């Protein structure tokens, strides 16, 4: 009857349908012994051969035939996986037994890793199949037998069924036996993959954890698995996933009794194996059942005592060596040890059969057992695991001191094991921790009494060595103290560190009662040397100690510090890191003193010398130590920690400067500066940035400047270093000429320069020229001749720096050459063109323009008329219009306006083309117009420019211009305040206008090239020739009324008014006529204004807006012609003047009124629209209309409005100042309330004006006399 096939686990391992059990009756089951692999012989079935596993023939020479030695058994196991194979249980048992016996026979050969082990290749080749077969047969024991397995075709008897089950379960034993060989031999388990080995381990753990195994003796299976786990040698990474599960298995196997059992023995061996070789992985898991181990120290069976002691010692060693072990877990152990000692030391326990814990751990008893070290190892391990808590517990102190006293009297115990020594030193040196943390009132008295007992009773060298270690602190304990999270403990450790290093420099003075005897600690107490020493070495160490007083054991000798310098500096780094995290001024001072001692000890300390040197290798160690405190990344939040770290590094650097000489510091400063310059310190963090800059400058002062140019291959580091050195160079007396020139070359074209870099470079260049007494041109030429400076320089950067370097001389040279001789003029023009071409490539157009503005003012004004008209226009276009268009997006500030004032004003000087004023208008409208922040703060040159614009169109000026700067102007018929505002056009809309047809004037808006600007040409007088503001301005006004054209004329018709922009934020102004003023026209109304017979129509801004929206234009060139008719700049002035003559007549543009121009363009909307300031006239008017010819009349609906500026009639002889006073009086006559500040300012102006009037009246009376 075949065995039912079932899934054993999640892997769905297939199980072969085995043959019926009746066919197996001829085979006796193998022996079930765990350690005896020989099967037991028994009765056999009649008619069958007697076959026994013990009688399997073995080869005479092991591994004689590597190819076939294991092949037969492995082949049988592999074939059993096939459903078609006829493999019985007897065959499987035979294959497992034969394979296990042969492996055991060859165990020495297999474990010899020097051999090639060709015979094991069959395991690697069939590892997957072997894994599948082993897992199938091991997990078979967990499956309940089906009813079909217990019956057969001939109805077997109960004995036959029992025999069949035994043979079935014997298969699991034999599979486990083979698996134990595989897991215990490294060459064998290396033939399997990590995944397959984890499958094996998981299966046997799962079998052991099964509560009810369906077999006769399940405990024997579990014991066998414990034995396998105690003998395995798998790597820790394979065992670690099952650490918690194996801990549970061990806890169940230990139980709570003390009697000896096979399961408890195997469990202790398994735990010892795990905690010995895998302590870091398994120590936390074993802590959970630590209370089950402690009673075994009192077990009557000495083997259990030794096993428990070794396990506890390994746990103590893990507690000392691995700081990552769970602190919470060991804190629970402390309480368990204290409770165990209290219970085992009670009166009841002392009168028991064992005599209590003191009797059980007595060294005398240990000597009798021929293993004298186990009791001392057990006590020292309990001391470590209980931490300082046991030292505050009187029963624990009594046990520890008594046991150690008895152990000291035994000479055979003097050469202690290393782990025992480490435990004792660590435990007793934790007294300060206990004093700081313990809440017991009498804790300190208890500890002092405990040490008095130790000092009195431990008379041998061991006792004195322990006391010396306690009072002096080993380096490992010192490390533990400074690493403590408890602030008082950390403070004690830092103070002790400064005392230990007190032999360098000035040591602390001893107390009153302490004799002034200088004593040094033996170095053996500060490392693991004493842990591996013999009794003679320990005695020599004890003899080196003069007294046991801790006050005299405070210092190490210089030789000891040098030998243990790396260990001491590591402890110092740990302490410094902790103090920086939780700052304390006193502790930082101690750390700085310890740092000085650590540096001094590496030098040749001689009298009379201050600055010393050390080895070159020591430089790297010091540099890495200091760099470890640098904050390489600045957090987004608080910057207190990075600032504190930088200040600490600055203090360390100050100590190094006081110790070592300057030549030795060069390399240290260079290494540190490379790292510090990589720190990105935001400029807005003032304290942090100031500390960083100060440290950089301090380090830079110690650098060798002759190597600055090749400081680092990192361009970012070089750039930041150059900036630090350039700022440092402000004190030119400290730097030589060569150093300054080196700094100039250092940045020439190496990285993209910023405005600050250019400023530093110019300042550095200026100081270099003053110190070297040479011209900047000579320095620049020297820099250019340097091949290194010219290599890999971007052309734009090269030109930028060249312009920057040559600015100092070139600007003065251009100024000195004006007016140039005739033979030099072509060279000057070429130089100006070169400057104009370089300005756009400059990284700072503002700086370049500022440097050149004095010379540019002379050439743009050209008062000597040395330039031709074409050259003059090119100069204005390249050196004024183009830079000004590039400054549109510059940051707005009054300082920038002050720097540009001279340059901006020069565009109005002697510019008959109108390019300069147009460029200024674009710039002003795009930047400072109507920015209230700058109202009333305009520089005088800017105010004069705005006054000229105000005469043309007040809307171009905006607010902020004082009333005294408004100049009275003549009446211009076409004075629409919206003329040219917000009317950017495309080149496709430009065209050459006909002389016989009025043409609307278009203006480009944003940053168009000066050479292609389509700007209306108008004459503007230079600023020095402007008439005084108080003098009246003449106005030519025709006196003959113009005939009124027909109202239906299509060329004169305008659209209806619109309210879209009716207000347009225009101020209403009164138009003065004679001695009186006409009332203002209401907005939106059409009315006529009569001035000496001239009827001028008036309409609102909304009407102009509607006319622009509807794009109704006067007759002109077609749009198709305009595409190919670009404006000829050479004839720009003549054509536009002719056009204006057609519109307004020649009388309005006489030479005396050259400064009165039509409206300038303004930058505003980006929409393409025709101008609204069109001239509406009779289409039959000619170009050469006589001056006396009357202007044509306009319908009332289509009359253009008057200009919004204040105008004075030509017939009026009233001074402009008096008109201004009248307007001021009218403004204050309104009932509109004013603010207090405005009234105060008005009162001040009135007083000032009164004084001025009185002064002029006095002059007038004096002249009359």
Secondary structure as GFF3:
##gff-version 3
##sequence-region A 1 1265
A	DSSP	three_ten_helix	21	24	.	.	.	ID=ss1
A	DSSP	three_ten_helix	53	55	.	.	.	ID=ss2
A	DSSP	alpha_helix	71	79	.	.	.	ID=ss3
A	DSSP	alpha_helix	89	105	.	.	.	ID=ss4
A	DSSP	alpha_helix	107	111	.	.	.	ID=ss5
A	DSSP	three_ten_helix	118	120	.	.	.	ID=ss6
A	DSSP	alpha_helix	121	125	.	.	.	ID=ss7
A	DSSP	alpha_helix	127	138	.	.	.	ID=ss8
A	DSSP	three_ten_helix	139	142	.	.	.	ID=ss9
A	DSSP	three_ten_helix	147	150	.	.	.	ID=ss10
A	DSSP	alpha_helix	158	184	.	.	.	ID=ss11
A	DSSP	alpha_helix	186	189	.	.	.	ID=ss12
A	DSSP	alpha_helix	194	209	.	.	.	ID=ss13
A	DSSP	alpha_helix	218	231	.	.	.	ID=ss14
A	DSSP	alpha_helix	236	239	.	.	.	ID=ss15
A	DSSP	three_ten_helix	240	242	.	.	.	ID=ss16
A	DSSP	alpha_helix	243	254	.	.	.	ID=ss17
A	DSSP	alpha_helix	262	277	.	.	.	ID=ss18
A	DSSP	alpha_helix	279	286	.	.	.	ID=ss19
A	DSSP	three_ten_helix	287	289	.	.	.	ID=ss20
A	DSSP	alpha_helix	290	294	.	.	.	ID=ss21
A	DSSP	three_ten_helix	295	298	.	.	.	ID=ss22
A	DSSP	alpha_helix	302	321	.	.	.	ID=ss23
A	DSSP	alpha_helix	327	344	.	.	.	ID=ss24
A	DSSP	alpha_helix	347	350	.	.	.	ID=ss25
A	DSSP	alpha_helix	356	360	.	.	.	ID=ss26
A	DSSP	alpha_helix	363	368	.	.	.	ID=ss27
A	DSSP	alpha_helix	373	386	.	.	.	ID=ss28
A	DSSP	three_ten_helix	387	392	.	.	.	ID=ss29
A	DSSP	alpha_helix	394	408	.	.	.	ID=ss30
A	DSSP	three_ten_helix	411	413	.	.	.	ID=ss31
A	DSSP	alpha_helix	418	428	.	.	.	ID=ss32
A	DSSP	alpha_helix	431	437	.	.	.	ID=ss33
A	DSSP	alpha_helix	443	457	.	.	.	ID=ss34
A	DSSP	alpha_helix	461	472	.	.	.	ID=ss35
A	DSSP	alpha_helix	475	482	.	.	.	ID=ss36
A	DSSP	alpha_helix	487	500	.	.	.	ID=ss37
A	DSSP	three_ten_helix	523	526	.	.	.	ID=ss38
A	DSSP	three_ten_helix	530	532	.	.	.	ID=ss39
A	DSSP	alpha_helix	535	543	.	.	.	ID=ss40
A	DSSP	three_ten_helix	550	552	.	.	.	ID=ss41
A	DSSP	alpha_helix	558	563	.	.	.	ID=ss42
A	DSSP	alpha_helix	565	581	.	.	.	ID=ss43
A	DSSP	alpha_helix	585	600	.	.	.	ID=ss44
A	DSSP	alpha_helix	616	627	.	.	.	ID=ss45
A	DSSP	alpha_helix	640	659	.	.	.	ID=ss46
A	DSSP	alpha_helix	662	676	.	.	.	ID=ss47
A	DSSP	alpha_helix	686	700	.	.	.	ID=ss48
A	DSSP	three_ten_helix	705	710	.	.	.	ID=ss49
A	DSSP	alpha_helix	715	728	.	.	.	ID=ss50
A	DSSP	three_ten_helix	732	734	.	.	.	ID=ss51
A	DSSP	alpha_helix	737	746	.	.	.	ID=ss52
A	DSSP	alpha_helix	755	772	.	.	.	ID=ss53
A	DSSP	alpha_helix	776	785	.	.	.	ID=ss54
A	DSSP	alpha_helix	787	790	.	.	.	ID=ss55
A	DSSP	alpha_helix	795	817	.	.	.	ID=ss56
A	DSSP	alpha_helix	822	839	.	.	.	ID=ss57
A	DSSP	alpha_helix	845	861	.	.	.	ID=ss58
A	DSSP	alpha_helix	869	876	.	.	.	ID=ss59
A	DSSP	pi_helix	877	881	.	.	.	ID=ss60
A	DSSP	alpha_helix	882	886	.	.	.	ID=ss61
A	DSSP	alpha_helix	894	905	.	.	.	ID=ss62
A	DSSP	three_ten_helix	906	908	.	.	.	ID=ss63
A	DSSP	alpha_helix	915	926	.	.	.	ID=ss64
A	DSSP	three_ten_helix	932	934	.	.	.	ID=ss65
A	DSSP	alpha_helix	940	952	.	.	.	ID=ss66
A	DSSP	alpha_helix	954	957	.	.	.	ID=ss67
A	DSSP	three_ten_helix	963	965	.	.	.	ID=ss68
A	DSSP	three_ten_helix	987	989	.	.	.	ID=ss69
A	DSSP	three_ten_helix	1010	1012	.	.	.	ID=ss70
A	DSSP	three_ten_helix	1023	1025	.	.	.	ID=ss71
A	DSSP	beta_strand	1071	1073	.	.	.	ID=ss72
A	DSSP	beta_strand	1076	1078	.	.	.	ID=ss73
A	DSSP	beta_strand	1087	1091	.	.	.	ID=ss74
A	DSSP	beta_strand	1094	1098	.	.	.	ID=ss75
A	DSSP	alpha_helix	1101	1110	.	.	.	ID=ss76
A	DSSP	alpha_helix	1119	1122	.	.	.	ID=ss77
A	DSSP	three_ten_helix	1129	1131	.	.	.	ID=ss78
A	DSSP	alpha_helix	1132	1144	.	.	.	ID=ss79
A	DSSP	three_ten_helix	1146	1149	.	.	.	ID=ss80
A	DSSP	three_ten_helix	1151	1153	.	.	.	ID=ss81
A	DSSP	alpha_helix	1216	1229	.	.	.	ID=ss82
A	DSSP	alpha_helix	1236	1264	.	.	.	ID=ss83
###
